[in-house]
Amino acid sequence: MTIESTRPAPTGFFRRLSAKLGAGSSWLTAGIKEILPGRKIDAAVLEDLETRLITADVGVEATARILDELSMRVARKELGDVDALLGALRASMLAILQPVERPLAIDRSVKPYVILVVGINGAGKTTTIGKLAHRLIGEGRSVMLASGDTFRAAAREQLAAWADRNRVPMISQQAGAEPAAVIYDGLQAARARGIDVLIADTAGRLHTHSHLMDELKKIKRVLARLDPGAPHEVLLVLDGTIGQNAVAQAEEFNKSLGVTGLAISKLDGTAKGGVMLAIAQKLKIPIRFVGVGEELEDFGEFKAAEFISALLQGAPGGGA
C-alpha cells in the first residue's frame, strides 16, 4: 500500500507567514533587544527570557524545557553573546517543533479518503476546509464536501460558497438534519462517484460539552459501518489567537476522538505564535497546516524551521 505525502507548500508561503506573523516586532525580538544590550548572558537574563516565553503562550512545560537547555549551556559558558543565545533558542525550539512537522499523507489506495474536520465555533473550520480542498485539487485529486454542520445558521451556505469557488460537489440536507446521516450520505456519494477525498464539516462545539462530543463519536461510528478505516484523518482546527485555551481544546478533542492532525488558524491575528510550542510539547499531535489570513495563499503546510524563523525574524541571528 503506497502512502503519498502532500506536496510542499506553495512558493512564497514562508514570506507570507513571516509578514503576517511578524507584523511589527516579533513577540521575542523586542524582548531580546530590551533585556540583552550591555548585559552578560546569565541566570538573570534567562529569568527575564522565561517570563517573556510564558507571556508569549509558549506554556510552562515547553518554557521549562527551553530554559533547562539554555541554563546548561550558560553553565558551560557556551552563550557568550546575543547570536549564541538566539542560536541556542532556535535549536531548542526546533527540537520541540520538528517532531510534529508531519504533512498530511493521502493514501491513494483508499477511495474516498475521509477527512473529518472538528473544532469549536469560530475556530475557522469552514475556511480551512475550503483552502484544503483548493490545495488538494491543485494536486490533481477530486474532492467532495459534506455539510455536517446542520445547526448553525448559514453554515451550509458558507460551505456551499467554498464548494462553488472550488467547483467541487457538496452533500447537504435541510437544517436540523442528523449530522451523522449527512456525512454517511456524503461517504456513499463519494464512493459511488469515485471521489478521491471527502472532507466533512461538523458543527462547532465547546470541548467541555460532553453531549456534543458524543455526537462526533457517533459520526465516527456511523462512518465505520461503511468503511472500517473512516475517518482516515480527524483534523482539529485550532484558533491560534486563544493561547493556552487551544491546548485545553486539543487535549479534550484528542481524548474523545483520537485527533490525528492539527490545523492552526488565524496566526495573523497574534503577535505571539508561541502556543504552537505549548501544543507540540504537551500533546505531540502532528501539525499539518497553518493559516495566516483569508486568502487561499495564506494556507500552507507547517514547516518547523520556517515557522521558527518567522517567530524570530529581526532578532540578531534569528532571521531566515
Residue pairs with C-beta under 8 A, 6 or more apart in sequence:
1 107
1 109
2 107
2 108
2 109
3 105
3 107
4 105
4 106
4 107
4 108
5 103
5 104
5 105
6 103
6 104
6 105
6 106
6 135
6 136
6 139
6 301
7 139
8 301
9 300
9 301
9 303
10 297
10 300
12 297
13 297
13 299
13 300
13 301
14 303
14 306
14 309
14 310
14 320
16 292
16 293
16 297
16 298
16 300
17 267
17 290
17 292
17 300
17 306
17 307
17 310
18 309
18 310
18 313
18 320
20 267
20 268
20 292
20 293
20 298
21 267
21 268
21 270
21 271
21 273
21 292
21 307
21 310
21 311
22 310
22 311
22 313
22 314
23 268
23 271
24 271
25 33
25 271
25 314
26 271
26 310
26 311
26 312
26 313
26 314
26 315
26 318
27 52
27 56
27 271
27 272
27 273
27 274
27 311
28 52
28 53
28 56
28 89
28 311
28 312
28 315
28 318
29 312
29 313
29 314
29 315
29 318
31 48
31 49
31 52
32 49
32 82
32 85
32 86
32 315
32 316
32 318
33 315
35 45
35 48
35 49
35 52
36 45
36 82
36 85
39 45
41 74
41 79
41 80
41 81
41 82
41 84
41 85
42 74
43 71
43 74
45 85
46 67
46 70
46 71
46 74
49 67
49 70
49 89
50 63
50 67
53 62
53 63
53 66
53 67
53 274
54 60
54 63
56 272
56 273
56 274
57 243
57 244
57 272
57 273
57 274
57 275
57 278
58 66
58 274
58 275
58 277
58 278
59 244
59 247
59 274
59 275
59 277
59 278
59 281
59 282
61 278
61 281
61 282
62 96
62 277
62 278
62 280
62 281
62 282
65 92
65 96
65 281
66 89
66 92
66 93
66 96
69 88
69 91
69 92
69 95
70 79
70 85
70 88
70 89
70 92
73 79
73 88
78 84
78 88
79 85
79 88
82 316
82 317
83 316
83 317
84 317
85 317
86 312
86 315
86 316
86 317
86 318
87 317
89 312
90 308
90 312
90 317
90 318
93 277
93 308
93 311
94 304
94 305
94 308
96 277
96 280
96 281
97 276
97 277
97 280
97 287
97 304
97 307
97 308
98 304
98 305
99 280
99 284
100 279
100 280
100 284
100 285
100 286
100 287
100 302
100 304
101 286
101 287
101 302
101 303
101 304
102 261
102 286
102 287
102 288
103 288
103 301
103 302
104 233
104 235
104 261
104 288
104 289
104 301
106 113
106 136
106 141
106 196
106 197
107 113
107 232
108 196
110 229
110 232
111 191
111 194
111 195
111 196
112 144
112 187
112 190
112 191
112 195
112 196
112 197
112 198
113 196
113 197
113 198
113 232
113 233
114 187
114 197
114 198
114 200
114 223
114 227
114 230
114 231
114 232
114 233
115 132
115 197
115 198
115 199
115 200
115 231
115 232
115 233
115 235
116 183
116 200
116 202
116 216
116 219
116 220
116 223
116 231
116 233
116 234
116 235
117 125
117 128
117 129
117 199
117 200
117 201
117 202
117 235
117 237
118 125
118 202
118 216
118 234
118 235
118 236
118 237
118 253
118 257
118 259
119 125
119 204
119 236
119 237
119 238
119 239
119 249
119 253
120 204
120 205
120 206
120 207
120 239
120 249
121 152
121 204
121 205
121 206
122 204
122 239
123 204
123 237
123 238
123 239
123 265
124 237
124 239
124 265
124 266
124 291
125 149
125 201
125 202
125 204
125 237
126 149
126 155
126 158
126 159
126 162
126 201
127 162
127 265
127 291
127 294
128 235
128 237
128 263
128 265
128 289
128 291
128 299
129 145
129 159
129 162
129 199
129 201
130 159
130 161
130 162
130 165
130 166
131 291
131 296
131 298
131 299
132 199
132 235
132 263
132 289
132 299
133 143
133 145
133 162
133 163
133 166
133 168
133 199
134 165
134 166
134 296
135 299
136 143
136 196
136 197
137 143
137 166
137 168
141 196
141 197
142 168
142 193
142 194
142 195
142 196
142 197
143 166
143 168
143 195
143 196
143 197
143 198
143 199
144 168
144 169
144 170
144 171
144 186
144 189
144 190
144 193
144 195
144 197
144 198
144 199
145 159
145 162
145 163
145 168
145 169
145 170
145 171
145 186
145 198
145 199
145 200
145 201
146 170
146 171
146 172
146 182
146 183
146 185
146 186
146 187
146 198
146 199
146 200
146 201
147 155
147 156
147 159
147 160
147 170
147 171
147 172
147 173
147 182
147 201
148 179
148 180
148 182
148 183
148 186
148 200
148 201
148 202
148 203
148 219
149 155
149 156
149 159
149 179
149 201
149 202
149 203
149 204
150 156
150 173
150 174
150 175
150 176
150 177
150 178
150 179
150 182
150 203
151 175
151 176
151 203
152 203
152 204
153 175
155 201
155 203
156 172
156 175
159 170
159 172
159 201
160 170
160 172
163 169
163 170
169 189
169 193
169 195
171 182
171 185
171 186
171 189
171 190
172 182
173 181
173 182
173 185
179 202
179 203
179 215
179 219
180 215
180 218
180 219
180 221
180 222
180 223
181 222
183 200
183 202
183 219
183 222
183 223
184 222
184 223
184 225
184 226
186 198
186 200
187 198
187 223
187 226
187 227
187 230
188 226
189 195
190 198
191 226
191 227
200 219
200 231
202 216
202 219
203 212
203 215
205 212
205 213
205 215
205 216
206 212
207 213
207 248
207 249
207 251
207 252
207 253
207 256
208 252
213 252
213 253
213 256
213 257
216 256
216 257
217 256
217 257
220 231
220 234
220 257
223 230
223 231
224 230
233 260
233 261
234 257
234 258
234 259
234 260
234 261
235 259
235 260
235 261
235 262
235 263
235 288
236 249
236 250
236 253
236 254
236 259
236 261
236 262
236 263
236 285
237 262
237 263
237 264
237 265
238 246
238 249
238 250
238 262
238 263
238 264
238 265
238 279
239 246
239 265
239 266
240 246
240 264
240 265
240 266
240 267
240 269
240 270
240 273
240 275
240 276
240 290
241 266
241 269
241 270
242 275
243 272
243 275
244 275
244 278
246 264
246 275
246 278
246 279
247 275
247 278
247 279
247 282
247 283
250 259
250 262
250 279
250 283
250 285
251 282
251 283
253 259
254 283
254 285
259 285
260 285
260 286
261 285
261 286
261 287
261 288
262 279
262 285
262 286
262 287
262 288
263 287
263 288
263 289
263 290
263 291
264 275
264 276
264 279
264 287
264 289
264 290
264 291
264 302
265 290
265 291
266 291
267 273
267 290
267 291
267 292
268 292
268 293
268 298
273 307
273 310
273 311
274 311
276 287
276 307
279 285
279 287
280 287
287 302
288 301
288 302
289 299
289 300
289 301
289 302
290 299
290 300
290 301
290 302
290 307
291 298
291 299
292 298
292 299
306 320
309 318
309 319
309 320
310 320
311 318
312 318
312 319
313 319
313 320
